[in-house]
Amino acid sequence: MTRSGGSASGITGMISRFPPVIIPPRNAYVKGHLPLLATLSLTVFAGCASNTAQHTATQLNSTKYETLYLGANGQVVKKTTEAGKVQTGGYWKGDGVPGSPSVIINLTNQEAYFYKGGALVGMSPISSGREGYRTPSGSFKIIQKNADHHSNLYGNYVDTSGNVVVRNVGVLRDPKPPGTRFAGAPMPYFMRITGAVGMHAGYLPGVPDSHGCIRMPNEMARTFFENVSYGTPVRVTH
């Protein structure tokens, strides 16, 4: 006697529509909690479901994005960035204020704070060292000032007429093509604090992006430069 019903291939097709059921081993159960594997399965399914959400036109056309990076004590810090837009801003209200200058650079907030006599008188957004070129933290002081400084490590290889042949090179890693010379990247209002690291005017994409230096908008770099002196304390912190 034969039983009517769907073919074996039809049953296989129905089964394939459903995810496999994972039965964890006995020792995977923890009293009072879902099994670990089941929890992971639920997480995966929830993540897949979120990918089907419809994005609005505003979201799709936005140039803003969020960058996550590790802050102090292992905390994840989120910063919204305007893609491709040079970051400007900061303020200065230190003209005529008495007191010894000092600077605190907060790598988590990507901001530099200027003090006179312990009073906060200015702030500048910054771009510090990116992954692999982290800006060192610690207590330093201004050991060099140069308003027209050029890097001797990073820049371009140019021909005899000054035309760029190879961009964004590092002299320690990139061989120089025959017939070219190295042209160091301009670092206006350079304020060295340790080794090859210093504050200077430069491009700020809104996230850590330098080879270790602390970039600032041009006007804020100029203001900091004019108000620090040799020996001014600089503390770099998270």
N, C-alpha and C positions, 0 to 999 in steps of 0.2 A: 504494500500500500504506500503510495507516494503522497507527500504533503505538498500542496500548492503554495506558491509564494514567490518572492523576488529571487533573481539569480544571485550566485555568489558574488559576481562583480558588482551588482547593485548594492549588496550589503556592505562590500568593501568600500564603495564610494560613500555610503552614509557614514561609516565609521571614520573615514578620513576627514570628515568635516569637523570632528571634535578633537581637541588636544588629548594626548595620552594622559591617563591618570597615573601619577607617581605615588607608589606606596613606599613610604620611608621605612627603613629598618627599625626594629623595636627600640634601639638605643637612641633614635633620633627624637623621641618624644621627651619633652620637658614638662614637668608637672605644672599645670595652670597655663600652658602656652600651646599654640599651634605647633605642629612639627615644623622644623626649620625649612625642609624642602617645600612644604605646602605654603609657608609664608613667602618664600622666594617666588613660587609659582604665581601667587596672587599679585605680588609686586610686578612681575613681568607682564601679566595680563592687564593690570591697571595702567602700566606705562604704554602698552600698545594701544589701549583705548584712547589715551590722551592725544595720540598722534592723529586721530581722526577729527579733532576739533577744527572748526572752520575759523580761519584768521580773517580779521576785518581788513578792508582796503588800507586803513590807516596804519595797521601793523605791518602789512606787506610793503608799504611804501616808505616806512620809517627808516631813517639812517642811524637811529639810536640802537645801541646794543649794550648788554650788561656783561661785565667782565668779573669773574670770580678769582680772587687770589688769597693766599694764606696770610692771615694777620697774626697778631700776638696771641700767645697761648693756644695756638692751633685753631683759632677762630677763622671762619671763612668770611671774607669781606667782599661785598658786592658794590661795584661802582658802575653807574650808567655813563656811557661814553657816546659822544656825537661822532660817528664814524667819518673820517676824512676831514674833520673840522679842527682847525688849530684852536687849542684851548687858550683863552685869554682871561683876564680878570685880576683879582687881587686888589689890595688897597694900600694906601700909605697916608699916615697922619702923624709922622714923626718929625716934621720940620719944626725946629725951635725947641724940641723936647730935650731936656738935659738928661745926663746919665750915660753910663758905659753901655756900648752896644753888645748884643749877643743874638745868636740865631739858633732856633730849634727847627729841625727838619723832621717831619713826620712821614715816614714811608708808607704807612697804612693809609693815611688821609691824602697822600700826595700833595702836601702843602708845606711851605716854609714860613716860619713866623719870626718876625724881627722885633726885638725888645730893646728898650733904652731904659737903663736904671731899673730893670725888672718889669717895666710896663710895656704891654703889647702895643706896638705902634704901626705894624704893617704885616701883611700876609701876601704870599704869592703862591699860585698853583705851580706844581713842578712835574717833571717826568724824570724818575730815577732809573736805575739800572734794570734792564730786563733780565729774564731767566738766563742764567749762565754768566751774567755780568752784574750781579747784585751789588748795589751801593752798600759799602760797609757801614755798620752802625757803631756808635761809640762817641767818645768826647774828643773833639779836635779843635783846631784854631786856624785862622787864616795865616797861611805861610807864604802866599804869593798873590799879587794883584797884577793883572795885565789886561788893559781895555781892548787890545787888538791881538789876542792870543789865537794861535792856530795849533791844532793837534799834530803831534809828531808820530801818532800811532794810526789814526784813522782819517780817511779822506778819499781822494781820487788819484788815478794815474792819468796824467795829461800829456799831450804832445808838445812840441816846441812852441806852438802857437797858443797853448793854453786850453786847447779843446780837450774835453774829457774823452778818454779812451776806455777806461774801466772805472765804474762808479763804486762807491762804498767799499773800499778795500781796507784791509788791515795789513800793515807793512810786515808784521810777523808771520802772517799766514798766506798772503797772496803774492805770488811772484810778479815782478815788474816786467811788463812787455818791453822788448828792445825799442829804443828810441823814445821812451817816455820818462817822466819824472814824477815824483810824488808831490801832490799838493794837499797839505793838511786841511782838514775841515775847520772853518772859522768857528771860534768859540768866544764871541765878544763878551767883555766884562767878566773875564775869568777870575775866579776867586778860589785858589787851590787850598784844600783842607788836608789832604794826605795823598801821597803817591801821585798817581795820575788823575785823581778824583778832585773835582771842584764844582762850584756853582758857576753857571754862565747862561747867556741868552741862547735859546735854541727852540727847536720844534717840539710842541707838546700835543701828542695825539690823544691825551686823556688817560693814558695808562703808562706804566713803566716801559720805557722804550730805548734808553740810552745804553752806552757801554760802561756805565757805572757813575757817570757824572750826574749832577742835578741841574736839569734844564729849567729855565724860567722864561716867561714872556720878556721881550726885549726891554720894555719900560721898567718892569720890576727888577730885572737883572741890573739895569743901570742904577736904579735907586738903591738897591742893596750894595752895589759896588761903591757908590759914593758915600755910603754911611758906615761901611766897615773899615777897619784898619788892620795892619799886621798885628796878630795876636788876639783878634776878636774871637771869643769862644763860639764854637759851633758844635751843637749836639745833634747827632743823627739817631733817631729812635723809631720804634714801631708803635 
